[in-house]
Amino acid sequence: MGKVAAKIKVMPESPEVDLDDLQDRLESSLPDGAEINRVDREDVAFGLVALYPTVLVPDDAGGTEAVEETFAEVDEVESVEIDEVGRI
């Protein structure tokens, strides 16, 4: 089976959120079989920086919904949305 790579936009609640800590909490919240390949950061506005983790999920895991749901439950996360999806 292959894997699905999803680049996910994670917006923190405020510019004061410690992005390194948030990144660690996102990684520890991943469901079984999912892994973060890399994390990019992008300035949004007024000091707010979005995290863009690229998550690898097994093709038979049913998509990225479980990852989106667990990321949305992490403290200090304002919103989660899929930016790009592809198979590898």
C-alpha distance (Angstrom), angle and dihedral (degrees) to the residues before:
residue distance angle dihedral
M1 . . .
G2 3.77 . .
K3 3.75 131.1 .
V4 3.77 134.9 -114.1
A5 3.81 118.5 -134.0
A6 3.79 115.3 -154.2
K7 3.78 125.1 -175.2
I8 3.80 104.9 -151.6
K9 3.80 126.7 -164.9
V10 3.81 111.2 -139.1
M11 3.79 116.5 -172.3
P12 3.80 117.3 -160.3
E13 3.81 119.4 -139.4
S14 3.81 94.1 -113.4
P15 3.82 143.9 -5.6
E16 3.81 88.6 -100.4
V17 3.83 93.6 68.2
D18 3.82 113.0 114.5
L19 3.81 100.3 -119.8
D20 3.81 94.9 -162.6
D21 3.81 90.3 54.6
L22 3.81 91.6 44.5
Q23 3.81 90.4 50.8
D24 3.82 90.3 52.2
R25 3.81 91.4 49.5
L26 3.81 91.7 49.1
E27 3.80 90.6 52.0
S28 3.80 93.1 48.6
S29 3.83 91.2 49.7
L30 3.82 95.4 58.1
P31 3.81 117.6 123.5
D32 3.82 119.3 -116.9
G33 3.79 113.8 -70.3
A34 3.82 95.3 20.6
E35 3.79 122.8 108.1
I36 3.78 137.2 178.1
N37 3.79 111.6 -119.0
R38 3.81 97.5 -175.4
V39 3.79 141.0 -20.8
D40 3.79 124.6 -137.8
R41 3.79 125.5 -169.4
E42 3.77 126.8 -147.1
D43 3.79 129.7 -172.1
V44 3.79 109.6 -122.3
A45 3.82 107.9 176.2
F46 3.79 142.8 -50.5
G47 3.81 94.0 12.6
L48 3.80 94.2 -47.4
V49 3.81 113.9 135.4
A50 3.81 124.0 -165.9
L51 3.80 122.0 -146.4
Y52 3.81 117.8 -136.2
P53 3.81 108.3 -165.7
T54 3.80 115.3 -175.6
V55 3.79 104.6 -141.9
L56 3.80 124.1 -162.4
V57 3.80 114.6 -149.1
P58 3.82 127.2 179.2
D59 3.81 110.7 -103.9
D60 3.81 91.5 -123.0
A61 3.83 93.4 53.5
G62 3.79 92.8 90.7
G63 3.78 100.4 -107.9
T64 3.76 133.1 -71.1
E65 3.82 100.5 -53.2
A66 3.81 94.3 103.7
V67 3.81 90.8 52.1
E68 3.81 92.3 47.9
E69 3.80 91.1 50.1
T70 3.80 95.0 48.9
F71 3.83 92.5 45.8
A72 3.82 90.1 50.9
E73 3.82 90.2 55.1
V74 3.83 94.3 54.8
D75 3.81 113.7 108.5
E76 3.82 116.1 -101.2
V77 3.83 94.1 20.3
E78 3.80 112.1 130.1
S79 3.81 99.3 -177.1
V80 3.81 143.5 -8.8
E81 3.79 126.6 -156.1
I82 3.78 136.6 163.8
D83 3.81 111.7 -109.3
E84 3.84 100.8 178.2
V85 3.81 136.5 -3.3
G86 3.79 130.6 -167.9
R87 3.78 142.8 151.3
I88 3.77 123.0 -108.7
